[in-house]
């Protein structure tokens, strides 16, 4: 039985916050949240959704990739959304991101099951350019994965 006084470790704590940030996402397929943390202080957050001032998928009711039956991980250029990691980086201060950790958590909208938080190739490159040192995400089985952005294979 779990002790109700047990505190989550830092990775669990920040992943839980990333999951909450993802509840603001505007995608019809998956809700992702990302937070950038340095010295145990949150320096930026982001969730997936349309660029500022453009129509969100949840507002239009149309997901172009879903309409075209595009599989996960393919044809991202058809999606109107900016990824959670990208939004967190765009909203962050470059000096605060240097050496930081990005935490990523996601859920599938259809059944609220866990979606892998592993960054796509474009987000991986942006994470490296932002000088973020570590990527921590939940995989589909809710296992915590902690990697250098240089070690992400996709």
Protein Blocks (a to p, Z undefined) as FASTA:
>chain_A
ZZfkbccdfklmmmmmmmmmmmmpcbfkbccdddddeehiafbdcdddddehiacfklno
pafklmnopaehiaklmpmbdcfklmmmmmpcfklmgopacddddddfklopacdfbdcf
klmmmmmmnopabdcdddfkopacdddfklpmZZ
